[in-house]
Amino acid sequence: MVELPRTSNRLPKLTPLGFLNARTPWRFAFPRDHAAHFGFQSEWWYYTGHLKTRDGRRFGYELTFFRFGLRPGDPPPAAGQSRWRGNQVYPVHLAVTDESGQRFVYEERFAREALGMGRASDKRLDVAVETWRLHGTAPFRLTAQGDRIGVDLTQEAEKKPAVHGRDGASVKGSCATCASHYYSMTRLRTRGVLTYEGERLRVDGISWMDHEFGSDELQNDQVGWDWFSVQLDDRREIMLYRLRRKDGSLTPESSGSLVDARGGVRYLGRDDVVVEATGTWKSPHTDAVYPSGWRVRVPSARLDVVIVPAVEDQELADLAGGVSYWEGTVDVRDATRGNAVGVGYVELTGYARAVPF
């Protein structure tokens, strides 16, 4: 029997900066918890998916809205204060992978909440940066139009939310605040329009959504993570995160979840999963060397797969704040037979430079 990381009511309820501590238990309630949580320092709503056009062209996409609090809570400006004052900042990343054409395009937006340029609601899911917006829950609606790429998608959930960790806390390290509250919508039926290099393409497919919020989540010796989402053709899904220290080792809190076909969630500890990189790729943009290709085994689930990037270069380089990371669509194949058994997304951070939070 796997022993899950435990939370404790004796942990501090606030971080040193006054934000809420995500290491304490959390009872999720939906649709309320799709909304923003201003008591926590950082939060993100993350969508990735695999789309096809009517003539069979394949695309992957990522759309992530981030929220970072400068001070706890979200008080409105006091009387007489400038409308340029704001307590939240909102970066957004949009990327499209043209699997058929072997190309990758990304764009970003960044706004403070001043003058309403960036905003989020703590009453319902509604996050926006300028005209880029995420809202609704049945269905979800994603709209973002950049200079070269864009999405206008609706999504219907085929499973209930999958909550990760124990007592609603996904532990990320041994420190008193090293945790987040984290859940996924692992199978979202998706349809809509993808804009790609001047073309408006009718698409459909499946997507994955992560929503995570916390404060001061990583230990000082952690530099980044390798994160995997896998959607198998047998309707199971897997989420894994491998937290890396400066010396290259994994923290004991590295873990994941296995979601069965009916939506039941089983915790996967670090030692329940074997992940082996099968190759590397050196970025021509940042000179960072990323793992590229993996074999993933979960013996207890009789799972043994090979994960291969659909396009090698899926690095979002030199974003606002100097952030660079690899985030890309992958093919999933049976390790023995070689046949396709699913699709996925992989996120690799801290290879170009340590993550800033």
N, C-alpha and C positions, 0 to 999 in steps of 0.2 A: 504494500500500500504506500502510495506517495504521500509524504508529509509536505503540506503546502506552507509557504512562509506565513507566519502569523502576525496579525496586527495586535495592538494593545491599547486599552483605554488609558494607560498611564503615560502614553506618549504626549508631548506638548501639542496643544490644539492649534498653535500658531507658530510660524517660522520667525526667525529673528527680525525679519522686515515687517512682520504683522500680517502676512498672508496666511490663509488656512493651510493646515498640514494634511496632505493626502494620505499619510500613513495611517490615519485613524479610519475606522470602519465607515462605510458609506452604503446606504440602502438606495439602490437605483429605482427610479420611478419614471415611466415613460408615458406620454411624450415629454414630460417636464425636463428630463435630463438631456434631451437633445439641445436645449437652449444653453446660453452662456452662464458661466459661473464666475462672477467678478471677484469673489472672495479669494480665488486662487490666482497665482501669478501668471501662469502660462496655460494655454488651451489651444487645441487645434481640431478642426473638422477636416478630415482627409478622405478624398474619394479617388479611387483608381478603377479602371475598367478595361474591358476587352470588347471592341466594337467591330462590326462587319457592315460593309455596304451591300446593296442589293446585287452588285456584280462580284462580290467575294473579296474585295480588298479588306485587309485587316489593319486595325489601328488600336493602339493603347492610349490611355489618357490618364493624367493626374491633375486634380484640382484640389488645392489645400488652402484653407483659410486659417491663419494663425491669429491669436490674440495674446498680447503681452501687456500685463498691468504694470504701470509705473508706481502706483501706490495701491494699497488694498481697497477694494470696493470700487464703485463707479458713481461717485457723487456728481450731481449736475453742477455747472458753474454757479457760484454764488452771485447775488445781485451786484452789478457793477463790474464783475470780472469780464475779461476779454473772452469772446467766443473762440479765440484761437487756443485757449487753454484746453487741455485734454488729459485724460488719465489712462487712456489705452492706445496702443499702436496695433495696426493690422497689416501685416504682410500677406500677400497671396501669391501662390505659385501655380502656373498652368503649363502643362507640357503635353505634347502629342507625339507619339511614336508611330511613324509610317512603316509598319512591318513589311509591307509589300515592296515599298521603295527604299527600305533600309535608311531612313532619315529620322532625325529627332529635332524637334523645335520646341523652345520654351520661352515663356514671357513671365513677367512679374509685375505686380502693383504693390504700392506701399502707401499707407495713409494713417495719420492720427485721427482720433475721433473729432477733432476740432472742425467746426462748421459742418458736421455731419458727413465728412468725406469717408470716414470709416465708422461702422457701428455694428452693434449686436444687441439682441434682446435677451433678457433673462427670463422672459415669460413664455417664449415660443422660439422655435428654430427660425432665425432670421438674422443672417450675417451678411454684411455688404461692404465692399470697398469701391467707391464710385459706382459704376454701373455693374460691376461683378457682384453676383448675389447668390446666396444659398438660402432656401426657405422651404417651408412645408414639410410634412412628414408622411402623408398618405395621398399623393406621392411626394417624394423629395423632388425639388426643382433646382437645377444647377444652370446658371447662365453666366457666361464670361466670354467677352469678345475682345481679343487682342488685335494687334496689327496684322499678324500672319495666321493665327489659329484662334479657334473659339469653340465653345460648346453651348448647346441649349438642350438639356436632357431632363427627362422625367424618369423616376425610379420607384418601383414597387418592391417592397420587402417580401421575400419568400420564406424568411425565417425570423424568429424573434431575436432581439439583441443578445449577443454572446458576451457575458461579463467575464473579464479576466481577473485572475488572482483570487484572494480569499477575503471574505467580508467586504467586498467591493473595493479592495485596495490591491493594486498591482505593485509589489515591492520591487524596487530597482537597486537597492544597496543596503548596507548595514547602518547608515546614518539615520538619525531620528526623523528626517523629512524625506528620505529617498524612496518615494513612491508616487504613483499617480492613480487616479480613478479612470478606468479604461474599459471601453466596450467596443464591439464591432458589429456591424450589420454585414454578414458574410456572403449574402447572396441577394443582390438587388437586380431585378429584371429591368433593363434599361432600353430606352428608345428616344429618338430625337434627331437633332441635326448637329453634325460636326463641320466646322469651317476649317479648311486646310489649304493654305496657300492660294486663296481666291476661290476655291471650290466650296460649295455648300452641299454636303453629302448626307443623305438620309441613312441613319445607322440604327442598329439594335445590338444587344449583347447582354453581358452581365457585369456588375460592378461590385465593389467592396467599399465599405465606409468604416473608418475609425474615428472615434471621438475620445479625446484624452485631455484631462486637466489635472494640474498639480502645482506644486511650488517647491523650488530648490530640490529637484528630483534626483540629480546624479551626484555620486561621490567625487571628491577632488581628483582621484586617480583614474577616473573613467574618461576615455577620450572619444567614444562613439559607440555605435551599435550596427549590427547586421540584422535586418528585420525582413521576415518572409511572410507573405500571404499566399496560400495555395488553395485554389478551388478545383476540386477533383470532379471528374465526370460522374462518379458514383454519388455525388451530392454531399460528400464530406468536405470540410474545410480545415485548414491548419494555419495557425498564427504562431510564429516563433520570433523571439528577439534574443540576440546574443550580445551581451554588454561587454565591451572590451576595455581592459585596463591599459595603462601606458606600456606595460611590458608585453602586451599581446595576449595575455591570459584572459579567460572569461570569469566574470564574477559568479558566485554561487547562485545569485538571484536570476540569472539568465533562464528564461522559461518560455512557456507557450500554452496553447490550448488546441485541443482537437474537438471539432464540432461535428456531431454525427448527422446523418441524413435528416433526422427529425428535429435537429436544433439543440440537442443535449450537449453540454460542454464538459470536457474532461481536462483537468490540469495536466500539463507536461512539465516536469522538472528538468533541470539542465542535463541530468544523466539519463533521462528517458529518450533523448534525441541525440543522434550522431550526425553532425554536419561536417562534411569534408569539402574544401575548395578543390576544384579540379583544374583551375587555370587562373591566369591573371590578365589584366588589361591596364596599360599605362595611358593615362589621359594626355592628349596633346595640348590640352588647355591649361591644366594645373600641374602636370607632371606627377600627380598622385597615382599610386599603383593600387588598383582595386582587385579583390578576388573576382573571378568571372567564370561562372559555372560551378555547380555544387552537386554532391550526392547527399541526399537526406534520407536517413533511416529512422523509423519509429517502430522498433521491433514489436512492442505490445499491440500495435495497430496493424501489424503485418504490412507495413508500408516501406517501400524502398524505391525511391525515385531519383531521377537525374533532372536537374534544373539548369536550363540553358538560356542566356539572354537572347531575346528576339533580334536585338541590335546591340552591338558592343558598346557604342558610344551613346549612353543615355545619361550623361553627366550634366547637371545644372550647375554651371560654373560661375563664380564671381557674382553672386547675388548680393543684394543689399546687406551691408554688415560684413562683407567678405566671406559669406557662407558659400561653400561648394559641396555638393553631395551627388551620389549616383542613385537614380530612382528610375527603375525600368521594368517593362513588361518582359515576362519570361515564359518559355514553354516548359511543360512538365511531362516527362516520359518515364515509363516503367524501366527500372535499372537493368532488368534481365532481358525483357523482350524488345525494348526500344520503341514501343508504340506510344502514341500520345495518350495521356491519361488525365490531363488537366491544363490549367493556365495559372499564372500567378504574377505577383509583383514583388520586387526586392528593393529595399532601401539600404544604402551603405553610407554611413556618416563617419566623420572623423579621420578620413584617409588623407584629405587635402590639408586639414587643420582640425584641431580638437573642437567639438561642438561647444557653443558659447553658453549652454545652460545644462 
